[in-house]
Amino acid sequence: MSSPTSGLMTRRGVADVLVFALYSLFAIALTYPLAKRLATAVPSDLGDPLLNVWILWWNATTVPLTSSWWSLPAFFTDENVLTFSEHLAGRRFRPRSTG
C-alpha cells in the first residue's frame, strides 16, 4: 500500500524535471548559434571568455558608475559585486586631469 505522500513526491519530481527541461530549452534557444558549437566557438576554456562577454554586456546595458552598475546580478545577497572582478571599462571612465 502506498502512502499519500509518495504520489506527491513523484509529481513534484516530474514537475522539477519539466521545469529544468524548459529552462534548458530557453537557454539553448537564446544562445542558439553558440549552443550548437559550444566546444569550438568559444576559445580556450569556457570561464574567462564567457565572463568577459557577460561583463561587456553588462557595461553596455547599464549606466556606468552607478550603484546598479556595480551591483550586477551575481552572488545574490552581496552588493557591489562588480568590484570582485574586472569591470572592463578601461580608460573610458578615467577622470581627466585639469592641469
Contacts in CASP RR format, 6 or more apart in sequence:
PFRMAT RR
TARGET T0000
AUTHOR 0000-0000-0000
METHOD contacts of the structure
MODEL  1
MSSPTSGLMTRRGVADVLVFALYSLFAIALTYPLAKRLATAVPSDLGDPL
LNVWILWWNATTVPLTSSWWSLPAFFTDENVLTFSEHLAGRRFRPRSTG
27 35 0 8 1.000
28 35 0 8 1.000
33 41 0 8 1.000
34 41 0 8 1.000
34 42 0 8 1.000
38 46 0 8 1.000
42 49 0 8 1.000
42 50 0 8 1.000
43 49 0 8 1.000
51 85 0 8 1.000
52 86 0 8 1.000
52 88 0 8 1.000
55 72 0 8 1.000
55 82 0 8 1.000
55 85 0 8 1.000
55 86 0 8 1.000
55 87 0 8 1.000
55 88 0 8 1.000
56 88 0 8 1.000
58 69 0 8 1.000
58 72 0 8 1.000
58 82 0 8 1.000
59 69 0 8 1.000
59 87 0 8 1.000
59 88 0 8 1.000
59 89 0 8 1.000
62 68 0 8 1.000
62 69 0 8 1.000
62 72 0 8 1.000
63 69 0 8 1.000
64 89 0 8 1.000
64 92 0 8 1.000
64 93 0 8 1.000
65 93 0 8 1.000
67 79 0 8 1.000
67 80 0 8 1.000
69 82 0 8 1.000
70 79 0 8 1.000
70 80 0 8 1.000
70 81 0 8 1.000
70 82 0 8 1.000
70 83 0 8 1.000
71 79 0 8 1.000
71 80 0 8 1.000
71 81 0 8 1.000
71 82 0 8 1.000
72 81 0 8 1.000
72 82 0 8 1.000
74 81 0 8 1.000
75 81 0 8 1.000
75 84 0 8 1.000
END
